[in-house]
Amino acid sequence: MSTAGPTVDARRATIILLAMGASTFLFVTVEQLPSGLLTLMAPDLDRTTAAIGLLVTAYALVVLVSSVPLAHLTRNLQRRWVLAACAGVAALATLWAALTPSYEQLMAARVVTALAQALFWVAVVPATAGLFPPRVRGKVMARLAVGNSLGPVLGVPAGTWLGEATSWRWSFAAVAVVSAIIMVVVIVLFPAVSPSAGGASEAPFASMRRYVSVMVVTVLAVTGAFGMITFVTQYLIDVAGFAQSDLPALLLLQGGAGVLGAVVVGRFLDRRPVGALLAGLGVLVVAMVGLWVVGSSPVGAVACLLLFGFSFSTVPPVLSHRVLLISPHGTNMGQAISSALFNLGIAGGSALGALLVSVVGIEAVPLVGAGIVLLALLVALWEERTNPPLGSLVEREVGAALGGGEPG
């Protein structure tokens, strides 16, 4: 198995990490951007806001079904060219979206962008982590996750503001320009190594049993959380009693807590991978139960919302790091399956939330979600009780035996 240290110097690796973090930010932003531009795009394209919303739904479905096939097709290609191609295709497709004269062409451009994103998620985690020594790869995952957290809280509002100030098309054009710059950075700086030669291409503690457990945890945790994520604005209005005008500030606070969570988990993930997973899921359960118990109080709702944003932001980097540690058939395919199941959880959580809202009421969403996340926590606890202690192995064999610099 390949767990060698970085293949480039620390400064170069850090620049690449920043570029990849910017890419995660851009992909998350462009995926959700139509949500913020609904009222601008609909009349311009002569479509309803519901039809514009389908641009987001179709995007997620493409990522879900294409991640594993694309990982298989590109398994022998250098990660440098795969990631550069993802950024380049995203730039061209997003520019196409900005210039498109019709809804049908816009949908096609979105599908192409989603294909690039699906492959990007497959390649970026092992490729970027492989540039750093094993003892800091958890921190690397957390820093990549900051881009995920900033997308909804900064990228979508900024794109919405730009669209309102000029045209929705300029919002997509801006993403295209930055994506093109990132493509150049990847081509110039990323080392030319094959997937099998990358430092994070093989998991040091490969275990099919553990991997299956982690995939179950992924589906359950994301499904449980995304019912609340999807309907959080309705919950804040109908249950907590906030006004529509309060929502931007509340979502900004939630996003800020998410960024903080991603930063904090990076300080503990390498030394305490098991504790980070269990603590993140546990706090997420507490936050969602809290929303159910005290959600009718504005102060209580805000406190639990911040706790929810903080705890959920720890889940993606913790799960990505776990795939790097235990994936049984290479981390690229392991990450592809994980990405597909993560998107399945997004779709399932949103659908479950919609069902609960229509049948039971919005008040039930956080309680049912907490129950599902609790199941994820129980599966994670069962995994730890029925397998060798992963945390101590990582600390002894990876954290202590291998040296190297930390990402700056």
Beta strands, then each sheet from edge to edge (+ up, - down):
end
